[in-house]
Amino acid sequence: MDFFISPAWAQAAPGSTAGTLGTILPLVLIFVVFYFLLIRPQTKRAKEHREMVAKLAAGDEIVTNGGILGRITEVGESFVTLQVAGGVAIQVQKFQIAQLMPKGTFKGA
């Protein structure tokens, strides 16, 4: 039966550690690149957003993630009330606020 299938012989284990280092090093480098290009900037942005949301006060003008521009009239635990037009107020979750706008941006009645 050896005529059709050749026997598989075990090969000797590599004697140097350079082979192991050569296989692990690219993985470590990829992780370092991902950390500095993706993970670190994202955590920095999330921290800035948390700080911005914590500092919200009545009278601030904001834009929501949905693109609604308004002035904050009331700040609650997890919701804010926005005045979006004369006599029109909506409640929005705090974490849905995208950015704080400069004073005078909102020209509502």
C-alpha positions as CSV (number, residue, x, y, z in Angstrom):
1,M,0.0,0.0,0.0
2,D,3.0,2.3,0.3
3,F,3.1,2.4,-3.4
4,F,0.1,4.8,-3.7
5,I,0.4,6.7,-0.4
6,S,3.8,7.8,0.9
7,P,4.3,7.6,4.7
8,A,4.3,10.9,6.6
9,W,7.3,11.3,8.8
10,A,7.4,13.7,11.7
11,Q,9.8,16.6,11.2
12,A,12.2,17.9,13.8
13,A,11.0,20.8,16.0
14,P,12.7,24.1,15.2
15,G,15.6,24.8,17.6
16,S,15.6,28.6,17.4
17,T,13.2,31.1,19.0
18,A,13.6,33.5,16.1
19,G,10.8,31.6,14.3
20,T,8.4,32.2,17.3
21,L,9.3,35.8,17.5
22,G,8.9,36.2,13.8
23,T,5.3,34.9,14.0
24,I,4.3,36.9,17.0
25,L,5.9,40.3,16.1
26,P,3.5,41.1,13.2
27,L,0.5,40.5,15.4
28,V,1.9,42.8,18.1
29,L,2.6,45.5,15.5
30,I,-0.9,45.2,14.1
31,F,-2.4,45.6,17.6
32,V,-0.2,48.7,18.3
33,V,-1.3,50.3,15.0
34,F,-5.0,49.6,15.7
35,Y,-4.6,51.0,19.2
36,F,-3.1,54.3,18.1
37,L,-5.2,54.7,14.9
38,L,-8.6,53.4,16.1
39,I,-9.0,52.7,19.8
40,R,-7.2,55.7,21.4
41,P,-8.9,58.4,19.3
42,Q,-12.3,56.8,19.8
43,T,-12.0,56.7,23.6
44,K,-10.8,60.3,23.5
45,R,-13.8,61.4,21.5
46,A,-16.1,59.5,23.9
47,K,-14.6,61.1,26.9
48,E,-15.0,64.6,25.3
49,H,-18.7,63.8,24.6
50,R,-19.3,62.6,28.1
51,E,-17.8,65.9,29.5
52,M,-19.8,68.0,27.1
53,V,-23.1,66.3,28.1
54,A,-22.3,66.6,31.8
55,K,-21.8,70.4,31.4
56,L,-25.1,71.1,29.6
57,A,-27.2,73.9,31.1
58,A,-30.4,75.8,30.3
59,G,-29.9,78.3,27.5
60,D,-27.2,76.3,25.6
61,E,-27.8,75.9,21.9
62,I,-27.2,72.4,20.6
63,V,-27.6,70.1,17.6
64,T,-28.9,66.5,18.1
65,N,-27.7,63.5,16.2
66,G,-30.9,63.7,14.1
67,G,-29.9,67.3,13.0
68,I,-32.5,69.2,15.2
69,L,-31.2,72.6,16.3
70,G,-32.7,74.0,19.5
71,R,-32.1,75.8,22.8
72,I,-32.1,73.8,26.1
73,T,-34.9,75.0,28.4
74,E,-34.6,72.2,31.1
75,V,-32.0,69.7,32.0
76,G,-33.0,66.5,33.7
77,E,-31.2,63.3,34.8
78,S,-31.2,61.6,31.3
79,F,-33.4,63.9,29.2
80,V,-33.2,67.6,28.1
81,T,-36.1,69.7,26.9
82,L,-35.4,71.6,23.7
83,Q,-37.2,74.6,22.4
84,V,-37.1,74.1,18.6
85,A,-39.6,76.9,17.6
86,G,-42.0,79.3,19.3
87,G,-44.1,77.3,21.7
88,V,-42.7,74.0,20.4
89,A,-40.6,71.9,22.9
90,I,-39.4,68.4,22.6
91,Q,-37.6,66.0,25.0
92,V,-34.4,64.4,23.8
93,Q,-32.0,61.9,25.5
94,K,-28.8,63.5,26.7
95,F,-26.5,61.1,24.8
96,Q,-28.3,62.0,21.5
97,I,-26.8,65.5,21.6
98,A,-24.1,65.8,18.9
99,Q,-22.5,69.1,19.6
100,L,-22.8,72.4,21.4
101,M,-23.3,75.4,19.1
102,P,-22.1,79.0,19.6
103,K,-24.5,81.4,21.2
104,G,-26.8,83.1,18.7
105,T,-27.0,80.2,16.3
106,F,-30.6,79.4,17.2
107,K,-32.9,82.2,16.1
108,G,-36.2,80.7,17.5
109,A,-39.0,82.9,18.7
